[in-house]
């Protein structure tokens, strides 16, 4: 909780500094000119992306699709205020109440899906760097390399945790954490049941989701009256979403907006447009995923019923 608060303060301070440098009046001016028809269309397209994400979960977790979708969307909305988007693991807890899988098994499934997602991001970040190479100044190349390194590190860490005994050995040596080994073992057993066919289907659906989210970003850009091509929104997406997983601030707030300002500068737009674009994209995700809070409400009602019976 303390780390979350510190991260939030850092994120807010970065945002304040960024808005001061850019001029908040410039961002307000852009927001007042939004074309609502494009923004509403972007909301519907984002919902399709969430359906695909739920389909991926459905491949590894047996349960009703609507239940999986509501758990996923609630996890997404709860991930927003947490560094590295760790709040998404609420989904594992929620699904354990609806399926035969335990929370630790579900965490294992979510983690390997996240690992495959990072693998896709690594590939897409490399493609994006090649795509933007004609725009990039040599002085900014290090920035692009750093962005690409984070998904690589996350992917390696997930593979080591789920497919080797390295973490198990470390936990055994730490008395206070040794009890966690059985949960790690449950996670490892769960992910090892995944077949190559299922992994390939998950990777395919993640690429489909990326192409659709690229189109959704295009609609957000059109809502802001930005003349941008689809290939650019497709390439911007992996670079900017990778920043959001840097566990410095909740969902990379402030850090991601700074990155968006730099990237939009590179492709010929103002910093104000870059920041406003990402803020509007965040808003679209919050609006759609907020419907997942119904899932949280259902669990609360069930808990109250149990208390009343006691």
Secondary structure in CASP SS format (residue, H / E / C, confidence):
PFRMAT SS
TARGET T0000
AUTHOR 0000-0000-0000
METHOD secondary structure of the structure
MODEL  1
X C 1.00
X H 1.00
X H 1.00
X H 1.00
X H 1.00
X H 1.00
X H 1.00
X H 1.00
X H 1.00
X H 1.00
X H 1.00
X H 1.00
X H 1.00
X H 1.00
X H 1.00
X H 1.00
X H 1.00
X H 1.00
X H 1.00
X H 1.00
X H 1.00
X H 1.00
X C 1.00
X H 1.00
X H 1.00
X H 1.00
X H 1.00
X H 1.00
X H 1.00
X H 1.00
X H 1.00
X H 1.00
X C 1.00
X C 1.00
X C 1.00
X H 1.00
X H 1.00
X H 1.00
X H 1.00
X H 1.00
X H 1.00
X H 1.00
X H 1.00
X H 1.00
X H 1.00
X H 1.00
X H 1.00
X H 1.00
X H 1.00
X H 1.00
X H 1.00
X H 1.00
X H 1.00
X H 1.00
X H 1.00
X H 1.00
X H 1.00
X H 1.00
X H 1.00
X H 1.00
X C 1.00
X C 1.00
X C 1.00
X C 1.00
X H 1.00
X H 1.00
X H 1.00
X H 1.00
X H 1.00
X H 1.00
X H 1.00
X H 1.00
X H 1.00
X H 1.00
X H 1.00
X H 1.00
X H 1.00
X H 1.00
X H 1.00
X C 1.00
X C 1.00
X C 1.00
X E 1.00
X C 1.00
X C 1.00
X H 1.00
X H 1.00
X H 1.00
X H 1.00
X H 1.00
X H 1.00
X H 1.00
X H 1.00
X H 1.00
X H 1.00
X H 1.00
X C 1.00
X C 1.00
X C 1.00
X C 1.00
X C 1.00
X C 1.00
X H 1.00
X H 1.00
X H 1.00
X H 1.00
X H 1.00
X H 1.00
X H 1.00
X H 1.00
X H 1.00
X H 1.00
X H 1.00
X H 1.00
X H 1.00
X H 1.00
X H 1.00
X H 1.00
X H 1.00
X H 1.00
X H 1.00
X H 1.00
X H 1.00
X H 1.00
X H 1.00
X H 1.00
X H 1.00
X H 1.00
X H 1.00
X H 1.00
X H 1.00
X H 1.00
X C 1.00
X C 1.00
X C 1.00
X C 1.00
X C 1.00
X H 1.00
X H 1.00
X H 1.00
X H 1.00
X H 1.00
X H 1.00
X H 1.00
X H 1.00
X H 1.00
X H 1.00
X H 1.00
X H 1.00
X H 1.00
X H 1.00
X H 1.00
X H 1.00
X H 1.00
X H 1.00
X H 1.00
X H 1.00
X H 1.00
X H 1.00
X H 1.00
X H 1.00
X H 1.00
X H 1.00
X C 1.00
X C 1.00
X H 1.00
X H 1.00
X H 1.00
X H 1.00
X H 1.00
X H 1.00
X H 1.00
X H 1.00
X C 1.00
X H 1.00
X H 1.00
X H 1.00
X H 1.00
X H 1.00
X H 1.00
X H 1.00
X H 1.00
X H 1.00
X H 1.00
X H 1.00
X H 1.00
X H 1.00
X H 1.00
X H 1.00
X H 1.00
X H 1.00
X C 1.00
X C 1.00
X C 1.00
X C 1.00
X H 1.00
X H 1.00
X H 1.00
X H 1.00
X H 1.00
X H 1.00
X H 1.00
X H 1.00
X H 1.00
X H 1.00
X H 1.00
X H 1.00
X H 1.00
X H 1.00
X H 1.00
X H 1.00
X H 1.00
X H 1.00
X H 1.00
X H 1.00
X H 1.00
X H 1.00
X H 1.00
X H 1.00
X H 1.00
X H 1.00
X H 1.00
X H 1.00
X C 1.00
X C 1.00
X C 1.00
X C 1.00
X C 1.00
X C 1.00
X H 1.00
X H 1.00
X H 1.00
X H 1.00
X H 1.00
X H 1.00
X H 1.00
X H 1.00
X H 1.00
X H 1.00
X H 1.00
X H 1.00
X H 1.00
X H 1.00
X C 1.00
X C 1.00
X C 1.00
X C 1.00
X C 1.00
X C 1.00
X E 1.00
X C 1.00
X C 1.00
X C 1.00
X C 1.00
X H 1.00
X H 1.00
X H 1.00
X H 1.00
X H 1.00
X H 1.00
X H 1.00
X H 1.00
X H 1.00
X H 1.00
X H 1.00
X H 1.00
X C 1.00
X C 1.00
X C 1.00
X C 1.00
X H 1.00
X H 1.00
X H 1.00
X H 1.00
X H 1.00
X H 1.00
X H 1.00
X H 1.00
X H 1.00
X H 1.00
X H 1.00
X H 1.00
X H 1.00
X H 1.00
X H 1.00
X H 1.00
X H 1.00
X H 1.00
X H 1.00
X H 1.00
X H 1.00
X H 1.00
X H 1.00
X H 1.00
X H 1.00
X H 1.00
X H 1.00
X H 1.00
X H 1.00
X H 1.00
X H 1.00
X H 1.00
X H 1.00
X H 1.00
X H 1.00
X H 1.00
X H 1.00
X H 1.00
X H 1.00
X C 1.00
END
